[in-house]
Amino acid sequence: MEIGIIGGGAAGIMAAIVSKRSAHFSNVTLIEKNEQIGKKILVCGAGRCNLTNRKIKPDRYYGAPKQFIGTVLNQFGSEQIIDFFENLGIEVYEEEKNGKRKGKIFPVTNQAATIVELLESELKRLGVTVLTETEVKTLEYDSSTEKFVVETTERELNFDKCILAAGGKTYPNLGATGIGYELAKKFGHTIIEPVPSAIPLRVDHWLMPRLSGVRITAEVTSIIDGEEVHSDTDEIMFTKFGITGPAILNISREISVHINRENKQNARMRVNVFPGKSFDEVFSLFQDRWFARPDQEVLFSLYGILPNKFSQTILQFLRIEPTRHNELLTTEEKKQIVQVLQSLEVEVEATRTWNEGEFTAGGVFVKEIHPQTMESKIIPNLFLAGEVVNIDGDVGGFNLSWAWASGYVAGEAVASGVD
């Protein structure tokens, strides 16, 4: 039996290992365009590789019915992912912040290279044929021979079963082209238009260049056509072009779909640097400071709670002289300060480019895939895994988990009944 896997990313590598383990006597070939496999894994988690997340559940994913996603994740969830890598010899730990476990799982080495090199070692040990610097040009099914014919830049290959795990369109600098969508479409699959997700947002606002470099924890909310869509609380960072950071990446999906897929505007976001607190609570917090030191400059009443540059710029924005004493602030000015800190609303002009998006939202329509096996409902013996499928998740190990899980399910299914 000849099994071919197109795409040497996380999903493809997992599928290759699992299929070879299950179908011992089959020939498994992994085809990768780049000079090495796993290039996107190497940049995952800022180079530390956020392997998975203990908080994985279907409602952290988008693009498909929760039942479909759950069917796949139930076969290979976070605990199975952790076991898989520990069996390869990789020790892991769960990230903590302020004494609280975050759910994010990393290798103790904090090096993504650890993951890639041990995966490469396992592929070699199992005898999987890995073809790097081999670009797939066409994928067809020959009904006369009942084989898949893969035309590459190097040669023609024939397979009895094929797994399409060619990835999405993010990080074209790492070789992403979206070829997987083209190949699937030629077989009759419906492609939901891919757009970048988990992506910084461009905001044309007076504050942006002046706050550039400021990091702060905040609640951010996406607002589309006047309706609140998604909120997240985490760190954000202001830049010359707009805002980025984990919280922004987690609310960017719906905005990207609205702007890039639907070609619409009227997308906004609201920033609240006092998440979980009411207006009255925040007003009381500052009122106590203003009353305690009536002769203090108003700028210093914000210091110690907010970053210095942030404090200075917000007062500039409100046209409140920073050297004025607290006792000279009017009630209206006090309310303005609290209001802008809790509900700074700005228009989103656009998203950044594919090279700055972490994931792809879009891909093969899941109604055309069997969730128990990831096999195509249109072409028998063709399986799909990873970003080529219209499923993407939150930031924090969810997308890599989907790649491992869907690759595992496809790898098990493709080997079913072979040996």
C-alpha positions as a printed NumPy array, in Angstrom:
array([[  0.   ,   0.   ,   0.   ],
       [  1.324,   3.442,  -0.978],
       [  0.236,   6.313,   1.271],
       [  1.052,   9.881,   0.256],
       [  0.876,  12.949,   2.494],
       [  1.056,  16.41 ,   0.964],
       [  2.384,  18.964,   3.429],
       [  5.145,  18.658,   6.008],
       [  3.613,  20.836,   8.693],
       [  2.205,  19.719,  12.039],
       [ -0.832,  17.912,  10.59 ],
       [  1.146,  16.192,   7.855],
       [  3.952,  15.077,  10.165],
       [  1.479,  13.672,  12.691],
       [ -0.431,  11.874,   9.918],
       [  2.794,  10.359,   8.578],
       [  3.905,   9.043,  11.97 ],
       [  0.497,   7.643,  12.917],
       [ -0.186,   6.024,   9.551],
       [  3.238,   4.363,   9.467],
       [  2.874,   3.107,  13.032],
       [ -0.512,   1.595,  12.183],
       [  0.289,   0.358,   8.676],
       [  3.752,  -1.063,   9.318],
       [  4.279,  -2.632,   5.916],
       [  2.945,   0.249,   3.84 ],
       [  5.138,   2.84 ,   2.198],
       [  4.416,   6.293,   3.601],
       [  5.74 ,   9.33 ,   1.747],
       [  5.669,  12.87 ,   3.168],
       [  6.036,  15.665,   0.6  ],
       [  7.194,  19.135,   1.649],
       [  7.895,  22.204,  -0.494],
       [ 10.444,  23.755,   1.883],
       [ 13.983,  22.595,   2.515],
       [ 12.865,  21.193,   5.855],
       [  9.667,  20.031,   7.472],
       [  7.948,  21.832,  10.33 ],
       [  9.041,  25.386,   9.515],
       [  5.846,  26.883,  10.927],
       [  6.235,  24.798,  14.096],
       [  9.582,  26.518,  14.617],
       [  7.918,  29.926,  14.983],
       [  4.983,  28.671,  17.05 ],
       [  4.669,  30.232,  20.493],
       [  7.355,  32.81 ,  19.727],
       [  9.811,  29.977,  19.08 ],
       [  8.905,  28.091,  22.275],
       [  6.204,  25.935,  20.61 ],
       [  2.885,  26.05 ,  22.447],
       [  2.183,  22.334,  21.908],
       [ -1.401,  22.27 ,  23.15 ],
       [ -3.749,  23.687,  25.772],
       [ -5.462,  21.813,  28.604],
       [ -8.552,  23.994,  28.097],
       [ -9.317,  22.641,  24.651],
       [-13.012,  22.373,  23.875],
       [-15.075,  22.855,  20.709],
       [-16.312,  26.335,  21.605],
       [-12.75 ,  27.638,  21.31 ],
       [-12.889,  26.865,  17.57 ],
       [-14.665,  28.462,  14.615],
       [-15.754,  27.696,  11.065],
       [-17.502,  24.372,  11.722],
       [-20.287,  22.9  ,  13.859],
       [-19.125,  22.158,  17.411],
       [-20.169,  18.537,  16.991],
       [-17.788,  18.097,  14.05 ],
       [-14.89 ,  19.646,  15.967],
       [-15.702,  17.624,  19.088],
       [-15.745,  14.363,  17.122],
       [-12.152,  14.977,  16.04 ],
       [-10.85 ,  16.331,  19.368],
       [-12.432,  13.467,  21.309],
       [-10.168,  11.086,  19.419],
       [ -6.965,  13.011,  20.128],
       [ -7.305,  15.755,  22.709],
       [ -4.806,  17.621,  24.858],
       [ -3.963,  14.702,  27.154],
       [ -3.32 ,  12.399,  24.186],
       [ -1.181,  15.099,  22.567],
       [  0.872,  15.454,  25.75 ],
       [  1.269,  11.67 ,  26.004],
       [  2.351,  11.478,  22.365],
       [  5.173,  13.965,  22.845],
       [  6.23 ,  12.623,  26.233],
       [  6.561,   9.204,  24.585],
       [  8.954,  10.829,  22.115],
       [ 11.043,  11.923,  25.105],
       [  9.804,  15.508,  25.36 ],
       [  9.211,  16.79 ,  28.887],
       [  6.523,  19.486,  29.07 ],
       [  5.182,  22.029,  31.553],
       [  2.057,  24.149,  31.933],
       [  2.62 ,  27.878,  31.843],
       [  1.649,  29.888,  34.932],
       [  1.013,  33.6  ,  35.346],
       [  0.551,  35.287,  38.706],
       [  0.321,  31.864,  40.324],
       [ -2.491,  30.703,  38.023],
       [ -2.182,  27.93 ,  35.487],
       [ -2.916,  29.18 ,  31.981],
       [ -3.47 ,  25.821,  30.276],
       [ -0.714,  26.406,  27.709],
       [  1.688,  23.458,  27.363],
       [  5.336,  23.996,  26.332],
       [  8.421,  21.774,  26.129],
       [ 10.692,  22.333,  29.141],
       [ 13.459,  23.345,  26.744],
       [ 11.293,  26.257,  25.521],
       [ 12.651,  25.5  ,  22.066],
       [ 10.449,  24.612,  19.107],
       [ 13.535,  23.03 ,  17.525],
       [ 13.26 ,  20.305,  20.19 ],
       [  9.857,  19.329,  18.806],
       [ 10.812,  19.413,  15.138],
       [ 14.056,  17.463,  15.552],
       [ 12.437,  14.699,  17.588],
       [  9.594,  14.449,  15.075],
       [ 12.175,  14.171,  12.296],
       [ 13.937,  11.469,  14.292],
       [ 10.703,   9.507,  14.676],
       [  9.928,   9.73 ,  10.961],
       [ 13.395,   8.403,  10.189],
       [ 13.107,   5.616,  12.77 ],
       [  9.799,   4.483,  11.298],
       [ 11.108,   4.542,   7.752],
       [  8.832,   7.274,   6.387],
       [ 10.125,   8.681,   3.097],
       [ 10.451,  12.451,   3.465],
       [ 10.765,  14.459,   0.256],
       [ 11.771,  18.061,   0.935],
       [ 12.206,  20.83 ,  -1.645],
       [  9.484,  19.042,  -3.592],
       [  6.604,  21.22 ,  -4.721],
       [  3.294,  19.626,  -5.684],
       [  1.98 ,  20.921,  -9.   ],
       [ -1.116,  18.779,  -9.5  ],
       [ -3.068,  16.083,  -7.676],
       [ -5.434,  13.903,  -9.701],
       [ -7.242,  10.599,  -9.342],
       [ -6.773,   8.009, -12.095],
       [ -9.913,   5.873, -12.093],
       [ -8.336,   3.306, -14.398],
       [ -5.577,   2.485, -11.913],
       [ -7.518,   3.625,  -8.827],
       [ -4.524,   5.665,  -7.732],
       [ -3.811,   9.269,  -6.893],
       [ -1.281,  10.825,  -9.25 ],
       [  0.884,  13.571,  -7.764],
       [  2.913,  15.662, -10.181],
       [  5.786,  17.424,  -8.409],
       [  8.692,  19.571,  -9.493],
       [ 10.903,  16.489,  -9.222],
       [  8.859,  13.491, -10.355],
       [  5.473,  11.835, -10.674],
       [  4.256,   9.841,  -7.672],
       [  1.388,   7.375,  -7.361],
       [ -0.519,   6.603,  -4.164],
       [ -3.384,   4.33 ,  -3.157],
       [ -4.481,   6.783,  -0.467],
       [ -3.651,  10.433,  -0.003],
       [ -3.797,  12.944,   2.858],
       [ -3.976,  16.613,   1.902],
       [ -2.369,  18.637,   4.71 ],
       [ -0.851,  21.467,   2.708],
       [ -1.621,  24.171,   5.278],
       [ -3.222,  27.59 ,   4.942],
       [ -2.055,  30.911,   3.529],
       [ -0.458,  32.523,   6.58 ],
       [  3.302,  33.102,   6.592],
       [  3.983,  33.083,   2.832],
       [  7.569,  33.923,   3.813],
       [  7.703,  30.382,   5.22 ],
       [  6.436,  28.894,   1.977],
       [  2.652,  29.003,   2.404],
       [  0.846,  29.356,  -0.935],
       [ -2.67 ,  28.035,  -0.341],
       [ -2.06 ,  25.243,  -2.877],
       [ -4.11 ,  22.868,  -0.729],
       [ -7.277,  24.839,  -1.468],
       [ -6.637,  24.677,  -5.212],
       [ -6.024,  20.926,  -5.11 ],
       [ -9.164,  20.281,  -3.043],
       [-11.265,  22.545,  -5.261],
       [-10.293,  20.57 ,  -8.384],
       [-11.836,  17.488,  -6.766],
       [-15.097,  19.385,  -6.356],
       [-14.7  ,  20.569,  -2.784],
       [-16.24 ,  23.87 ,  -1.721],
       [-13.681,  26.371,  -0.411],
       [-14.723,  28.988,   2.139],
       [-12.615,  32.012,   1.161],
       [ -9.486,  32.069,   3.334],
       [ -8.683,  35.22 ,   5.314],
       [ -5.951,  35.826,   7.9  ],
       [ -6.9  ,  35.265,  11.53 ],
       [ -5.166,  36.046,  14.826],
       [ -3.818,  39.149,  13.153],
       [ -2.878,  42.686,  14.257],
       [ -5.393,  45.394,  13.372],
       [ -4.743,  48.659,  11.576],
       [ -6.256,  51.686,  13.269],
       [ -5.926,  55.205,  11.885],
       [ -6.249,  57.215,  15.082],
       [ -4.386,  60.111,  16.672],
       [ -3.41 ,  57.941,  19.643],
       [ -1.706,  55.086,  17.785],
       [  1.686,  56.578,  16.829],
       [  1.855,  58.44 ,  20.125],
       [  1.239,  55.265,  22.159],
       [  3.529,  53.13 ,  20.008],
       [  5.385,  50.578,  22.144],
       [  3.05 ,  50.795,  25.138],
       [  1.945,  47.424,  26.532],
       [ -0.997,  47.115,  28.897],
       [ -3.534,  44.51 ,  29.989],
       [ -6.998,  45.373,  28.735],
       [-10.362,  44.009,  27.729],
       [-10.936,  44.501,  24.012],
       [-14.267,  44.031,  22.265],
       [-14.936,  43.723,  18.543],
       [-17.97 ,  45.678,  17.342],
       [-19.337,  44.951,  13.873],
       [-22.221,  46.949,  12.409],
       [-22.867,  48.28 ,  15.899],
       [-23.122,  44.84 ,  17.516],
       [-20.64 ,  43.541,  20.093],
       [-19.199,  40.272,  18.775],
       [-16.259,  39.026,  20.826],
       [-14.378,  40.161,  23.938],
       [-11.062,  39.053,  25.365],
       [ -8.853,  40.211,  28.218],
       [ -5.085,  39.948,  27.89 ],
       [ -2.09 ,  42.063,  26.995],
       [ -2.313,  44.511,  24.093],
       [  0.43 ,  46.578,  22.481],
       [  0.018,  49.85 ,  20.627],
       [  2.   ,  50.314,  17.416],
       [  2.377,  53.016,  14.786],
       [ -0.147,  51.232,  12.592],
       [ -2.666,  50.186,  15.256],
       [ -2.891,  47.557,  17.987],
       [ -1.614,  44.   ,  18.428],
       [ -1.063,  41.552,  21.297],
       [ -2.817,  38.357,  22.456],
       [ -6.177,  39.999,  23.222],
       [ -6.287,  41.688,  19.81 ],
       [ -5.387,  38.452,  18.02 ],
       [ -8.238,  36.676,  19.765],
       [-10.885,  39.188,  18.637],
       [ -9.492,  39.723,  15.142],
       [-11.152,  36.777,  13.397],
       [-14.643,  38.23 ,  13.008],
       [-13.193,  41.597,  11.985],
       [-10.986,  39.957,   9.347],
       [-13.923,  37.994,   7.928],
       [-16.031,  41.185,   7.859],
       [-13.358,  43.286,   6.133],
       [-11.406,  40.795,   4.018],
       [-14.017,  38.193,   3.026],
       [-17.222,  40.215,   3.012],
       [-15.501,  43.445,   1.841],
       [-17.382,  45.528,   4.408],
       [-16.42 ,  48.35 ,   6.731],
       [-17.991,  49.624,   9.974],
       [-15.797,  47.416,  12.159],
       [-14.717,  48.915,  15.452],
       [-13.173,  47.835,  18.722],
       [-13.411,  49.081,  22.282],
       [-10.515,  49.102,  24.736],
       [-11.054,  48.959,  28.512],
       [ -7.918,  49.095,  30.652],
       [ -9.931,  48.376,  33.81 ],
       [-11.594,  45.053,  32.886],
       [-14.152,  43.755,  35.36 ],
       [-14.672,  47.107,  37.05 ],
       [-17.709,  49.387,  36.784],
       [-17.509,  53.075,  35.92 ],
       [-18.31 ,  53.981,  39.522],
       [-15.558,  51.71 ,  40.864],
       [-12.906,  53.252,  38.619],
       [-14.173,  56.779,  39.272],
       [-13.989,  56.118,  43.031],
       [-10.44 ,  54.769,  42.665],
       [ -9.214,  58.005,  41.078],
       [-11.408,  60.244,  43.191],
       [ -9.673,  58.9  ,  46.301],
       [ -6.3  ,  59.773,  44.747],
       [ -7.434,  63.224,  43.651],
       [ -8.845,  64.052,  47.1  ],
       [ -5.834,  62.614,  48.943],
       [ -3.406,  64.905,  47.066],
       [ -5.319,  67.957,  45.825],
       [ -2.102,  69.86 ,  45.049],
       [ -0.558,  67.012,  43.039],
       [ -0.236,  67.342,  39.267],
       [ -2.973,  65.3  ,  37.586],
       [ -0.424,  63.371,  35.53 ],
       [  1.035,  61.825,  38.663],
       [ -2.4  ,  60.754,  39.876],
       [ -2.405,  58.313,  36.92 ],
       [  1.161,  57.113,  37.482],
       [  1.473,  53.941,  39.499],
       [ -1.731,  52.569,  38.006],
       [ -1.084,  53.101,  34.295],
       [  2.139,  53.173,  32.241],
       [  3.733,  56.625,  32.225],
       [  3.599,  57.137,  28.461],
       [  0.007,  55.956,  28.384],
       [ -0.966,  58.423,  31.129],
       [  0.742,  61.336,  29.395],
       [ -0.835,  60.582,  26.022],
       [ -4.364,  60.093,  27.331],
       [ -4.261,  63.501,  29.024],
       [ -2.971,  65.036,  25.792],
       [ -5.816,  63.367,  23.899],
       [ -8.356,  64.83 ,  26.343],
       [ -6.602,  68.216,  26.204],
       [ -6.114,  68.237,  29.96 ],
       [ -2.919,  69.98 ,  30.972],
       [ -0.855,  67.306,  32.808],
       [  0.652,  69.857,  35.215],
       [ -2.718,  71.055,  36.504],
       [ -3.407,  70.208,  40.117],
       [ -5.999,  67.601,  40.966],
       [ -8.133,  70.118,  42.83 ],
       [ -8.606,  72.12 ,  39.62 ],
       [-10.118,  69.216,  37.664],
       [-13.786,  69.69 ,  36.896],
       [-16.268,  66.878,  37.459],
       [-16.744,  66.619,  33.701],
       [-12.983,  66.247,  33.135],
       [-12.794,  63.543,  35.765],
       [-15.588,  61.648,  34.038],
       [-13.848,  62.047,  30.673],
       [-10.656,  60.49 ,  32.056],
       [-12.485,  57.463,  33.421],
       [-14.643,  57.111,  30.318],
       [-11.717,  57.039,  27.878],
       [ -9.885,  54.512,  30.066],
       [-12.899,  52.206,  30.105],
       [-14.402,  52.679,  26.667],
       [-11.918,  53.961,  24.119],
       [-13.662,  53.066,  20.856],
       [-11.745,  53.21 ,  17.558],
       [-12.509,  52.259,  13.968],
       [-10.587,  49.368,  12.432],
       [ -9.318,  50.439,   9.032],
       [ -7.94 ,  47.043,   7.942],
       [ -5.992,  44.02 ,   9.106],
       [ -2.295,  43.495,   8.598],
       [ -0.949,  41.148,   5.909],
       [ -0.814,  37.349,   5.571],
       [  2.758,  37.388,   6.893],
       [  1.532,  38.807,  10.211],
       [ -1.524,  36.6  ,  10.672],
       [ -0.93 ,  33.487,  12.734],
       [ -3.722,  31.345,  11.3  ],
       [ -6.08 ,  31.006,   8.353],
       [ -9.854,  31.287,   8.691],
       [-11.398,  29.469,   5.754],
       [-10.767,  26.339,   3.731],
       [-12.573,  23.153,   2.774],
       [-16.248,  23.147,   3.796],
       [-16.574,  20.592,   6.615],
       [-19.928,  19.264,   5.423],
       [-17.899,  17.565,   2.693],
       [-15.705,  15.684,   5.221],
       [-16.409,  12.722,   7.517],
       [-15.441,  13.912,  11.036],
       [-14.791,  10.377,  12.312],
       [-12.029,   9.858,   9.701],
       [-11.367,  13.215,   7.971],
       [-12.036,  11.41 ,   4.696],
       [-13.548,  13.347,   1.806],
       [-17.213,  12.646,   1.106],
       [-16.53 ,  13.479,  -2.553],
       [-13.39 ,  11.433,  -3.32 ],
       [-12.87 ,   8.102,  -1.497],
       [ -9.392,   7.574,  -0.001],
       [ -8.665,  11.303,   0.006],
       [ -8.268,  12.682,   3.53 ],
       [ -7.885,  16.286,   4.697],
       [ -6.162,  17.646,   7.802],
       [ -4.902,  20.832,   9.395],
       [ -5.414,  24.377,   8.131],
       [ -6.652,  23.25 ,   4.725],
       [ -9.966,  22.571,   6.513],
       [-12.258,  25.474,   7.446],
       [-11.5  ,  25.284,  11.175],
       [ -9.402,  27.682,  13.23 ],
       [ -9.132,  28.343,  16.941],
       [ -8.139,  30.827,  19.592],
       [ -4.558,  31.826,  20.272],
       [ -2.789,  29.693,  22.873],
       [ -2.1  ,  26.255,  21.417],
       [ -5.589,  25.636,  20.032],
       [ -4.638,  25.747,  16.361],
       [ -1.608,  23.53 ,  16.747],
       [ -3.827,  21.132,  18.703],
       [ -6.252,  21.037,  15.77 ],
       [ -3.354,  20.221,  13.449],
       [ -2.145,  17.36 ,  15.682],
       [ -5.687,  16.038,  16.216],
       [ -6.869,  16.152,  12.608],
       [ -3.538,  14.717,  11.438],
       [ -3.861,  11.896,  13.944],
       [ -7.435,  11.06 ,  12.902],
       [ -6.537,  11.11 ,   9.202],
       [ -3.408,   9.042,   9.818],
       [ -5.321,   6.367,  11.731],
       [ -8.086,   6.277,   9.148],
       [ -5.809,   6.078,   6.121],
       [ -4.079,   3.06 ,   7.663],
       [ -7.299,   1.328,   8.694],
       [ -7.451,  -2.233,   7.373],
       [ -4.146,  -1.9  ,   5.485],
       [ -1.931,  -4.317,   7.468]])
